[in-house]
Amino acid sequence: AVVSTQSTGGTHVAVGCTFDSCMGCDMCEEGEENYCKNGGHTHTYNDMKKHGHIGGNLDTQTFGGYSRSQVVHERFIIILPEGMPLDRAAPIVCAGITMWDPLRHWGATKTDKKMNIGIVGVGGLGTMGIKLAAGLGHTVTAISTSNKKKELALSKGAENYVVSSDARARSQVNNLDLILNTIPVAHDIQPYIEMLGTNGTLVQLGLVGTPSPIVPFSLCMNRKSVSGSLVGGIPAVQEVIDFCFEKNIYPDTELIDTSQLGDVYDKLESGNDGGIRFVIDIEKSAAM
């Protein structure tokens, strides 16, 4: 979860994954603060306040959604539409923008052309990606290692479901324009490349730090690409918030307090079978 709070004017606002940036490089000027060239953006969680636009004790790291209050530059404030539920808005500025920004960058949010979009992994990120891509009118194929999450994926808006461990099932899909891969651990990405159509792109969203082999020949024959994406800039975050409010698209959430964090981490480590985003009620936790 990422912080949601209230301004002095009574408007509900949110702070997303980007807490600060230099605000002067070409990426910041283009509204891509998440790719700030001067030391990178200041991340909402466990990052040093290196750009000088943040209030409070500059010698301490950021604490994100574990904070009771935050002081940030107005540039990094996301306005929440009146009536948007705060507990369901918070994950949109984290999981939501993680899925929205690659959809946006590769043309899925700005064109009337309907695309075939694959979502690898049907967890907290994947279910949100399915909802967004389906909400934009695209044909969504959910991809997972077993049939265990098939009903979940279809209930969130996927039209097709492919078991990635089934080579025969994979071989029947070779027309995906865009695949968003949410898997956060080391794995073989070549099977997903083979599911792309001509000019298709596989976008890596899981922050895997180990190499993954690629067969270059498989890219050449149909001009396929492999890329990556990291959250999104402030204009894109505002865009996904407004889109979700307009279309009534929200993540599946469970409101918790800090006493439940141990159990939540255990659930996440064992596999997020329900695609739930856990949101901490900070005020309740502070009163405990």
N, C-alpha and C positions, 0 to 999 in steps of 0.2 A: 504494500500500500504506500501511497505517497500523500503528503500532507494536504488536507483541505482545511481552510480556516475562514475567517470573516473579517472584512475590512471595516474601518471606522464608518464608512458610508453605508453599511448594511448590505453591501453586495458580497455574495459568497464568491470566494476565489480559491484557486488551487496553485500549488507549486509542484512542478513536474520533476523530471529527472535532471534537468539543467538548472542549477542554482545560481550560476554566474558565468561570465565569460569576459574576454577582453573588450568586446563590443566594437573593436576597431579594425579587425582583419577582414579580408574579403568574404570569408565564410560567414562571419557574424553580420556583416552588412547585407548579405543575401538572405538573412534569416535562418542560417544553418549553424546556430550557436553550438550545437552538439559536436561540430567539427572545427571548433575554434583552433586556429593555427598557433596561437601564442600560449602554449602550455596546455592546450585542451580545455574543455569546459570544466567548471567546478561541478562535480557530481553531487546530487542531493545527499548521498550516503557516504560517510567515511572518507571525505576528501578534504584537503586543506583549502583554506580561503585565500587563494593566490592572486585574485584579480583586483581586490580592493573595493568592491562594490557591496560588500556584505556587512551588516551591522553585527554587534555583539563581540564576543571575545575572539579576536582573529587568530589566537594561538591554538584554538581548539578546532577539531574537524567538524564537518557537518554531520547531523544525526537524522536528517530526513523525517520520515513518518514517525520516528520515535520521539520527536520533539513536541512539547506542549505549545510552543510558539516559535515563529521564525521571523527574521527581518531580512528582506531581500529587496533588490532594486526593482522598481515598478516594471521594468522591461520583462522580467521573468514571472510576472503574475498572469495567471490564466483566469479569465472571467467565466464564471459558471452561470448558465442561463437560469433565470428565476424558476424555481420548481424542480430543478435537477437534484435527485437524492445524493447527499454528500458521500454516503458510504459506497455508492456505486459509481460515483464520479471519480473517486480517488484512483482506482486501478486503470481508468481510461487514460490518465496522464502518465501511465507507466506501461502496462501491457498494451493498452489501446494504441498509443503512439508508436510502440515498437512494431506493431503490425501495420498500422496506417501509413507510416512514412515510406516503406518500400512499395506499397500499393500506389501511393502518390507519385513517387519518383519514377516508377516504371509505367505510368500512364493509366492506371486502373481507376483513378478518381477524377480524371479530367477529360475523358473521351466517351463518346457514345458507343464506341466499339465494345462489344461484349467479349470477354476474355475467358479462357480456361485457366483456372488458378488452382494450384495444388498447395495444400497446407500439410507439412510434415510434423507430426506430433499433435496429439489431441489432449493437451493439458490446459493450464491457465492461459498460456499464450495462444495456443492453437485454436481453442474454442472461440476466443475473441477474434482471431483472424478469419475463421469461418463466418462468423456473424457479420463482420465488416465487408468481406468480399461478396457474400450473398446479398447484403443490404445494398451494395453498389450494382447489383444486377448481373453479376458474373456467375459462371458455372463453376462450382467449387468441388474439388476432389480432395477428400481427407485421406491422409496416408499414415498408417500406423503399423507397428510390428506384429499385431495380432488382431483378431476380430473382437477383442474385448470392449473396444470403445466405438464400435460401429454404430450402435443405436444412439449413443451420445452425440457423435459427429453428425448423424443425419438429423437429429432433433435440433441442432444448432444451425442448420441450413445447408449442409453439404448435400450434393446430389449424388455423388459417387464416393465409394470407399474402397481403398486398395490396401491389402496387407503387403507390406514392403518385403517381408520375408518369403513371399510366394513369388518366385521368378516368373511363373506363367502368368499370374495376375498382373505383374508389373509390365510384362511384355505387351500387354493389350492396351497400354496407355503410352502414347508417344506424341501427344498433341498439346501438352501444357505450355502456355505462354509464359507463365511465371510460377515458380515454386518458392514458398517461404518455408525455410527449414528452421524449426524452433528447437531442435534437439541440442541440449547443452553439454553432452559428453562426447568423447571421441567415437567416431563411427565412420563407416564407408559411405561416401556421398555419391560414388559413381552410379549406383542404381537409380538415383534421382535424376542425374544428368541424362540418363537414357530415357527418362519419361518426358523430357522436354521436346517441344516441337521446334520447327525452324525459327531461328531468332529468339528462342526461349532463354530465360535467365533463371538460374538457381541462386537464391539469396540466402546467405548464411546469417542467422540471427542468434543462434546459440554461441556463447562466448567460449568456444573450444580453443585450447592453447596448443594442441598437438597437430602435426601435419596429417593431411588426408590425401592419399594418392588419387590422381586424376589421369584418365587416359586422354591425352590431347587430341588424338585422332577423332574421338567421339564428339569433341567440340567443333572441329573443322568441318565435318561433313554437313552440318546443318546450322552453322554459325551460332552455336550456343555459347552462353556465357555463365561464369560463376562470379558472384559478387558478394558483398556483405552490407549490413546496415546497422546503425547504432541509434536507437530512439529517434528523435526528430527535433527540428528547430521550433522555436516558440510559435511562429505562425502556423506550422503544421499541427502543433498541439491544440491551439485554439480551434483549428479547422475540424479536428476529430471530435473535440468536445461538442461543437455545434452540430456536427453531423449526427452524432449519437443521440443528442437531445431531440433533433428533428425526426429521426427515424425510430426513436424509442429502442435503441440498441444499447444494452448494458452488459457488463460482465456478470457472471454468477458469483455472488459474494457471500461471505459469512462474517458477521461482525463479532470480534473477540476482544478480550482484554489481555493485558500483558501476562497474567497468570496462566494463560493457555498457550503461550508461545512454545513451550517444550513439546506439547502434544502436536501442535501445528507443524513444527519442523519434522517430527517423526512421520506425520502423514505425508508431507512433501517428499521426504526421502524414500518412502515406500511406493511413490507414484501417485500423482494427483488424478485419481480415476474420475473424479467428477468435474475437473476443470475449474475448481473453486479458487477465487482470489480471496485471501484472508485479510480483513481490514481491521486495524487496531483502533478501538475507541479510547483515545488518549485521555479525554476528560474523565471517563469512568475509571480508567486505570490509575490516574493521578489521585483520585479520591479514595482509592482502596487502602 
